[in-house]
Amino acid sequence: MIDLSIVILNFNARGFAKKCVESVLNSDLGNINTEIVLVDNNSYDGSKDDLISFNKSTKVQLVFNNRNFGFSKGNNIGAK
């Protein structure tokens, strides 16, 4: 059972999203069972290339949108 879901939305912020995910993964969250949902809103700056490396992590779910849905809808997609 997941205790905490963290949704991270990215759009053309190459490097920042990766650092954010790495920061959460390296944090001491004690016994809190966490998941990270990383949503990319169709970035065109190469972000996908950086973020795909998290594909092997069991704690990170990747969502690559086929267009930029904006802030609210992008976060709602991650929450789903």
C-alpha positions in Angstrom: 0.0 0.0 0.0 1.3 3.5 -0.9 1.3 6.0 1.9 2.5 9.0 -0.2 2.2 9.8 -3.9 4.4 12.6 -5.3 3.3 14.0 -8.6 6.0 15.9 -10.5 5.0 17.8 -13.7 7.6 18.7 -16.2 7.6 20.9 -19.3 10.9 21.8 -20.9 12.8 21.9 -17.6 15.5 19.5 -18.6 17.7 18.6 -15.7 15.4 20.1 -13.0 12.8 17.2 -13.1 15.6 14.7 -12.9 17.2 16.4 -9.9 13.8 16.6 -8.2 13.2 12.9 -8.6 16.7 12.0 -7.5 16.3 14.2 -4.4 13.1 12.4 -3.4 14.7 9.0 -4.0 17.7 9.9 -1.9 15.6 11.3 1.0 15.2 9.4 4.2 11.4 9.0 4.4 11.5 6.4 7.1 8.8 3.8 6.8 6.7 5.9 4.5 5.9 3.9 1.4 6.2 6.3 -1.5 5.7 6.5 -5.2 6.7 9.2 -7.6 4.6 9.9 -10.7 6.5 12.0 -13.2 4.4 13.5 -15.9 6.1 15.1 -18.9 3.8 17.5 -20.8 5.3 16.8 -24.3 8.6 18.6 -23.7 10.8 19.3 -26.7 14.0 20.2 -24.9 15.3 16.6 -24.5 13.8 16.1 -21.1 12.4 12.7 -22.1 15.9 11.4 -22.7 16.9 12.3 -19.2 13.8 11.0 -17.5 13.6 7.7 -19.3 16.5 6.5 -17.1 14.0 6.2 -14.2 12.0 3.6 -16.2 13.8 0.9 -14.2 12.8 2.2 -10.8 9.9 0.6 -9.1 9.2 3.8 -7.2 8.9 6.0 -10.3 6.0 5.9 -12.8 6.6 7.8 -16.0 3.8 9.4 -18.0 4.7 11.0 -21.3 1.8 13.1 -22.7 1.5 13.5 -26.4 0.8 17.2 -26.0 1.0 20.0 -23.4 -2.2 19.8 -21.4 -1.2 22.6 -19.1 -0.5 22.7 -15.4 -3.9 21.6 -13.9 -4.7 18.8 -16.3 -1.1 17.6 -16.3 -1.2 17.2 -12.6 -4.7 15.5 -12.7 -3.3 13.0 -15.2 -0.5 12.2 -12.7 -3.0 11.9 -9.9 -5.0 9.3 -11.9 
